[in-house]
């Protein structure tokens, strides 16, 4: 099977994982809107494509799928996936299996207000969310919540418009600053599509964990791989240790069963007093997946097998306990 990884960016390691999964007969093609990234250099073949909001983006991706006989496609970018999902019928007609969830599921994941409502509907523990600074300050004044609190973009990723505030005055200032930052951010089809553009989230103090929640292509839960985050850099996990914890596994099962996403879901979780709380969901391979891979999992191989209708090796969807890994800086020569 040939694989297409769109918006490969700097995820050269993920390209390598998929290349190993499809050897010896398959190949991995990567695309990106900027040329020469490590994710492109690691692939068997790479193509520069327009940004996702460009009217010809889908046509170009379909052209690449046909040219390279692509059987399975994954998007590695939050803001690109909705455009691919909206054209799912065209990909299916071209014989491409999509590792991209449906538009309604993507909306739940990418809109933090929708994530909050989803959690309430399915009794999933999560941090409380406020749509305005007035509501958040009032909740603190009547004792329903307390400082510190987190101000963040409703639609965003990484550290965009992210502030931790300790007083009502800081909250008001951060609210205005966050809105200003988002208004200057380039239009990506998500960050400016709805109001409010900024949310306030209850700060839950506890251990930070990342969950790789794996479903099959019909949305059925298959596995949850957990790791404790030991270090962060620029919004991504920099160091982590794998964890085999039935409480986290059950929490991942609850999320995956309720959401019914396709393939991989990257979830950020805080554990306070032994209870996990969902903070964010990203419907793709996230920055903390490599820590699961280094601890013995092989989700790319498992997903390829699922797409081909083959049985999966149970070892592919499990990790060894207490494997500590950290990212490093590597160099590539561009020829």
C-alpha positions in Angstrom: 0.0 0.0 0.0 1.2 3.5 -0.8 0.6 6.2 1.9 0.1 10.0 1.5 1.0 12.1 4.5 -0.2 15.7 3.9 1.4 18.7 5.8 4.3 16.5 6.7 6.2 19.6 7.9 9.0 18.6 10.3 7.6 15.2 11.2 10.3 13.3 9.4 10.2 10.6 12.1 6.5 9.9 11.3 7.3 9.5 7.6 10.0 7.0 8.5 7.6 5.0 10.7 5.1 4.7 7.8 7.9 3.8 5.4 8.9 0.9 7.7 5.2 -0.1 7.9 4.7 -0.4 4.1 8.1 -2.0 3.2 9.1 -3.6 0.9 6.4 -3.0 -1.7 4.8 0.3 -0.6 6.0 3.8 -0.5 5.3 7.0 1.4 4.5 10.3 -0.4 4.5 13.5 1.6 3.1 17.0 0.8 3.6 20.4 2.2 3.0 24.0 1.3 6.6 24.8 1.9 9.4 22.9 0.2 12.4 21.2 1.7 11.0 20.3 5.2 12.4 17.3 7.0 9.1 15.5 6.5 9.5 15.9 2.7 13.1 14.9 2.7 12.3 11.6 4.6 9.6 10.5 2.1 10.0 8.3 -1.0 8.5 11.2 -2.9 7.5 14.7 -2.0 5.3 17.3 -3.6 4.7 21.0 -2.8 1.0 21.8 -2.8 -1.1 25.0 -2.3 -2.3 25.8 1.2 -5.5 24.1 2.2 -7.8 27.1 1.7 -6.7 27.5 -1.9 -9.5 26.5 -4.3 -7.2 24.1 -6.2 -5.9 22.3 -3.1 -8.2 19.3 -3.2 -7.7 18.9 -6.9 -4.0 18.8 -6.5 -4.1 16.3 -3.6 -6.4 14.0 -5.7 -4.0 14.3 -8.6 -1.1 13.2 -6.4 -3.2 10.3 -5.1 -3.9 9.1 -8.7 -0.3 9.6 -9.9 1.1 7.6 -7.0 -1.7 5.0 -6.5 -2.3 6.2 -3.0 -4.4 3.8 -0.9 -4.3 5.5 2.5 -4.1 9.2 3.4 -3.5 11.0 6.7 -3.5 14.7 7.3 -1.0 15.9 9.9 -2.4 19.5 10.3 -5.5 20.6 12.2 -6.5 23.3 9.8 -6.0 21.2 6.7 -8.0 18.2 7.8 -11.5 19.8 7.4 -10.9 20.6 3.8 -10.0 17.0 3.1 -12.9 15.7 5.2 -15.4 17.9 3.2 -14.2 16.2 0.0 -14.3 12.6 1.4 -16.6 11.4 -1.3 -14.1 12.4 -4.0 -11.3 10.6 -2.2 -13.4 7.4 -1.8 -14.3 7.5 -5.5 -10.6 7.6 -6.2 -10.0 4.5 -4.1 -8.3 6.4 -1.2 -9.0 5.3 2.4 -9.0 8.4 4.6 -7.4 8.4 8.0 -9.3 11.7 8.6 -12.5 12.0 10.6 -15.8 13.4 9.4 -16.4 17.2 9.5 -18.7 17.0 12.5 -16.1 15.1 14.5 -13.3 17.5 13.5 -15.5 20.4 14.6 -15.8 18.9 18.1 -12.0 18.5 18.3 -10.9 21.8 16.8 -13.5 24.0 18.5 -12.7 24.1 22.2 -16.2 25.3 23.1 -17.6 22.3 21.2 -15.2 20.1 23.0 -16.6 21.3 26.3 -20.2 20.7 25.2 -19.2 17.2 24.0 -17.7 16.4 27.3 -20.8 17.5 29.2 -23.0 15.5 26.9 -21.0 12.3 27.4 -20.0 12.8 31.1 -16.3 13.1 30.3 -14.4 14.9 33.1 -12.9 18.1 31.7 -11.9 21.6 32.7 -14.7 24.1 32.9 -14.9 26.6 30.0 -16.2 30.2 29.9 -17.1 32.0 26.7 -16.5 35.5 28.1 -14.2 37.1 30.6 -17.3 38.4 32.4 -18.7 34.9 33.0 -15.3 33.7 34.2 -14.9 36.6 36.7 -18.4 36.1 37.9 -17.8 32.4 38.5 -14.7 33.3 40.6 -16.6 36.0 42.6 -19.4 33.5 43.6 -17.0 30.7 44.4 -17.8 28.4 41.5 -14.2 28.6 40.2 -10.9 30.2 41.1 -7.7 31.7 39.9 -5.4 30.9 38.2 -7.2 30.4 34.9 -6.1 29.8 31.3 -6.9 32.2 28.4 -6.6 30.6 25.0 -7.7 30.7 21.4 -11.0 28.9 20.8 -9.6 27.7 17.5 -5.9 27.3 17.7 -2.9 25.1 18.4 0.4 25.3 20.2 0.9 28.5 22.3 -1.3 30.8 20.1 -2.9 33.5 22.4 -2.2 31.3 25.5 -1.9 33.0 28.9 -2.1 31.9 32.5 -3.7 34.6 34.7 -3.9 35.0 38.4 -6.3 38.0 38.9 -9.4 39.5 37.4 -7.3 42.4 36.0 -4.8 40.0 34.4 -7.8 38.1 32.9 -9.3 41.3 31.3 -5.9 42.3 29.9 -5.1 38.8 28.6 -8.6 38.6 27.0 -8.0 41.8 25.0 -4.4 40.8 24.1 -5.5 37.3 23.0 -8.2 38.7 20.8 -5.7 41.2 19.2 -3.2 38.4 18.5 -5.9 36.2 16.9 -7.2 39.1 14.7 -3.6 39.5 13.3 -3.2 35.8 12.7 -3.4 34.8 9.0 -6.8 33.6 8.0 -6.8 29.8 8.1 -10.6 29.1 7.9 -10.8 28.1 11.6 -9.3 30.8 13.8 -11.7 33.5 12.7 -14.8 31.5 11.8 -16.8 32.1 14.9 -17.2 34.2 18.0 -16.1 34.2 20.7 -12.5 33.7 19.3 -11.1 33.5 22.9 -12.1 31.2 25.8 -11.2 31.0 29.4 -10.5 27.6 30.8 -10.4 26.5 34.5 -6.8 25.7 35.5 -6.5 22.1 36.8 -3.3 21.4 38.7 -1.9 17.9 38.4 0.2 15.6 36.3 0.2 16.2 32.5 -0.4 13.2 30.3 -0.7 12.6 26.6 -3.0 9.9 25.2 -2.9 8.3 21.8 -6.4 7.1 21.3 -6.6 4.7 18.4 -9.9 3.7 16.6 -10.3 1.7 13.5 -11.6 3.2 10.2 -15.2 2.5 11.3 -14.7 4.5 14.5 -14.5 1.5 16.9 -12.1 1.9 19.9 -9.0 -0.2 19.6 -6.3 1.1 22.0 -5.2 3.9 24.3 -1.5 4.6 24.8 -0.5 6.9 27.6 2.6 8.8 28.6 3.4 11.3 31.4 4.8 14.5 30.0 8.1 15.5 31.7 9.0 18.5 29.5 7.3 20.8 27.0 8.7 23.1 24.3 6.7 25.5 22.0 3.5 23.7 22.9 4.8 20.2 22.1 6.0 17.3 24.3 9.8 17.3 24.6 10.3 14.6 27.1 8.0 11.9 28.4 7.7 8.4 30.1 5.3 5.7 29.0 2.6 4.7 31.5 0.5 1.5 31.7 -2.4 2.7 33.8 -5.9 1.1 33.5 -7.5 4.4 34.7 -6.1 6.2 31.7 -6.9 3.4 29.4 -10.5 3.4 30.5 -10.6 7.2 30.1 -9.2 6.9 26.6 -11.8 4.2 25.8 -14.6 6.5 27.1 -13.4 9.3 24.8 -12.8 7.2 21.7 -16.1 5.3 22.1 -18.1 8.5 22.5 -16.3 10.5 19.7 -16.0 7.6 17.2 -13.1 9.4 15.4 -11.1 7.7 12.7 -7.6 6.4 13.3 -5.5 8.5 15.7 -6.6 11.1 18.3 -4.1 13.0 20.3 -5.5 14.0 23.7 -4.0 16.2 26.4 -5.1 15.1 29.9 -4.5 16.4 33.5 -4.7 13.9 36.3 -5.7 15.4 39.7 -6.1 13.3 42.8 -6.1 10.2 40.6 -8.9 11.4 38.3 -8.1 12.3 34.6 -9.6 15.5 33.0 -9.6 16.0 29.3 -8.0 19.4 28.3 -7.8 19.2 24.5 -8.2 16.9 21.5 -6.3 16.9 18.2 -7.7 14.6 15.5 -4.4 13.4 14.1 -1.0 12.0 15.0 0.3 14.5 17.6 3.7 15.6 18.8 3.7 13.1 21.7 3.1 9.9 19.5 6.9 9.2 19.1 7.1 8.5 22.8 4.6 5.7 22.3 6.5 4.4 19.3 9.8 4.4 21.2 8.1 2.4 24.0 7.2 -0.4 21.6 4.0 0.6 19.8 3.6 0.8 16.1 0.4 2.5 15.3 1.4 3.2 11.6 1.7 -0.6 11.1 -1.6 -1.2 12.9 -3.5 1.3 10.8 -2.0 0.0 7.5 -3.1 -3.5 8.5 -6.6 -2.3 9.4 -6.9 -0.5 6.1 -5.9 -3.6 4.2 -8.2 -5.8 6.3 -5.4 -7.7 7.9 -5.1 -8.8 11.5 -3.0 -6.5 13.7 -0.2 -7.7 16.0 -1.3 -6.9 19.6 2.2 -5.6 20.3 1.6 -2.7 17.8 -1.1 -1.2 20.0 0.6 -1.5 23.4 3.6 0.1 25.1 6.2 -1.1 27.6 5.8 0.6 30.9 8.2 3.3 32.2 10.2 3.9 29.0 11.6 7.4 29.2 12.4 9.2 26.0 13.3 12.7 25.0 13.5 14.5 21.7 16.8 15.8 20.3 18.0 18.1 17.6 19.1 16.5 14.4 20.5 17.9 11.1 19.8 17.0 7.5 21.9 17.9 4.5 19.6 19.3 1.7 20.9 18.3 -1.7 
